[in-house]
Amino acid sequence: MICVEHLTKQFGSGAGHVLAVDNVSFHANYGEVYGLLGPNGAGKTTTLRMILGLLIPTSGEVTICGSRITIDPIGIKRHIGLVSASAGLYQWLSPLEILEYFAASYGLSREYAQERIRKLIELMDLGSFLHRRSVTLSTGQKQRVNLARALVHD
């Protein structure tokens, strides 16, 4: 579960400060899907950066799986997967190698990683291009690999 409470981010101080995020609160339970909508400059990316622990909030709190991001940022990142519009793949690695690499980086046991990867290959229908270099994949295939990469640690 993701719990965002009274999240605020201010850049600068005094008369020249910018209030990028102002008192945002929401709860997302396991299995729910949420989107952040708003015009350019509304604070969507800043909010995501604070949720991911990449930016420290001016005030407010983010809790993921019961742990506060400001207290255990490394531990919480084991529960987070991100697919961004600009996310690239290691072009000389195959989708299988990418999934194995990220499973290892999350500290998954070899046995669990192999089972998890097998399920993701089936779920994302990666089998037909599993051993091709990522540089040769279509945009849609790359997106499926990126989504599998973000979910490998589950």
C-alpha positions in Angstrom: 0.0 0.0 0.0 1.2 3.5 -0.8 0.1 6.2 1.6 0.8 9.9 0.8 -0.2 12.3 3.5 0.0 16.1 3.3 2.9 16.0 0.8 4.4 19.4 0.1 7.5 20.5 -1.9 8.8 24.0 -2.0 11.8 25.1 -4.0 13.7 28.1 -2.8 12.7 30.5 0.0 11.4 33.9 0.5 9.7 35.9 -2.2 11.3 33.8 -5.0 10.1 30.4 -3.7 8.0 28.0 -5.9 5.4 25.8 -4.3 5.6 22.8 -6.6 3.4 20.4 -4.6 0.8 21.7 -2.1 -0.6 19.3 0.6 -1.3 16.2 -1.6 -2.8 13.2 0.1 -4.0 9.8 -1.2 -3.9 6.1 -0.5 -3.4 3.4 -3.1 -4.0 -0.2 -2.0 -2.3 -3.3 -3.4 -3.7 -4.0 -6.9 -5.2 -0.6 -7.5 -4.0 1.6 -10.3 -3.8 5.4 -10.0 -2.8 8.2 -12.4 -1.6 11.7 -11.7 -3.3 14.1 -14.0 -2.7 17.8 -14.5 -1.2 20.5 -16.8 2.5 21.0 -17.3 4.1 22.3 -14.1 1.3 21.0 -11.8 3.8 18.9 -9.7 3.1 15.4 -11.0 6.8 14.5 -11.6 7.8 16.2 -8.3 5.2 14.1 -6.5 6.4 10.9 -8.1 10.0 11.8 -7.2 9.1 12.2 -3.6 7.2 8.9 -3.6 10.2 7.2 -5.1 12.5 8.8 -2.5 14.5 10.7 -5.1 13.4 14.1 -3.7 12.9 15.0 0.0 9.5 16.6 0.7 9.4 19.9 2.5 6.6 18.5 4.6 4.3 15.5 4.6 5.0 11.8 4.6 5.1 8.8 2.2 4.6 5.3 3.5 5.1 2.2 1.3 4.3 -1.2 2.6 4.2 0.2 6.2 7.6 1.8 6.0 8.3 5.5 5.8 10.4 6.5 2.7 12.4 9.0 4.8 13.4 6.3 7.3 14.1 3.3 5.1 14.6 4.6 1.5 16.8 1.7 0.4 14.4 -1.0 1.8 11.4 0.6 0.3 13.0 0.8 -3.1 12.9 -3.0 -3.1 9.1 -2.7 -3.4 9.1 -0.1 -6.2 9.2 -0.7 -9.9 9.0 2.3 -12.3 8.4 2.4 -16.0 8.8 5.9 -17.4 8.3 7.2 -20.9 12.0 7.7 -21.3 13.1 4.4 -19.7 15.7 2.6 -22.0 16.9 -0.9 -22.0 20.5 -2.1 -22.1 20.5 -2.5 -25.8 23.1 -5.2 -26.1 21.3 -7.4 -23.5 18.4 -9.7 -24.3 15.1 -9.4 -22.4 16.0 -12.6 -20.5 19.4 -11.1 -19.5 17.7 -7.8 -18.4 15.2 -9.6 -16.2 17.9 -11.8 -14.7 20.1 -8.7 -14.0 17.3 -6.8 -12.3 16.1 -9.8 -10.3 19.7 -10.2 -9.0 19.9 -6.4 -8.3 16.8 -6.8 -6.1 18.5 -9.6 -4.2 16.0 -12.3 -5.3 17.1 -15.9 -4.7 18.1 -17.6 -7.9 15.2 -20.1 -7.6 12.6 -17.4 -6.9 14.0 -15.2 -9.7 13.7 -18.0 -12.2 10.1 -18.7 -11.3 9.2 -15.0 -11.3 10.9 -14.5 -14.7 9.1 -17.5 -16.1 5.7 -16.1 -15.0 6.5 -12.6 -16.4 7.7 -14.1 -19.8 4.3 -15.8 -20.1 2.3 -12.8 -18.7 4.0 -10.3 -21.0 4.3 -12.7 -24.0 8.0 -12.2 -24.3 8.8 -15.7 -25.6 9.2 -14.9 -29.3 11.9 -12.4 -28.7 13.3 -13.4 -25.4 16.9 -14.0 -26.7 17.1 -11.1 -29.1 19.2 -8.1 -28.3 17.0 -5.3 -27.1 18.3 -2.9 -29.8 16.4 -5.0 -32.3 13.0 -4.9 -30.5 10.0 -2.9 -31.6 8.8 -0.1 -29.3 5.9 -2.2 -28.1 8.2 -5.1 -27.3 10.5 -2.8 -25.4 7.6 -1.5 -23.4 6.6 -5.0 -22.5 10.2 -5.8 -21.4 10.3 -2.6 -19.3 7.0 -3.5 -17.6 8.3 -7.0 -16.8 11.5 -5.4 -15.5 9.5 -3.2 -13.2 7.5 -6.1 -11.9 10.3 -8.7 -11.5 10.8 -8.1 -7.8 7.0 -8.2 -6.9 
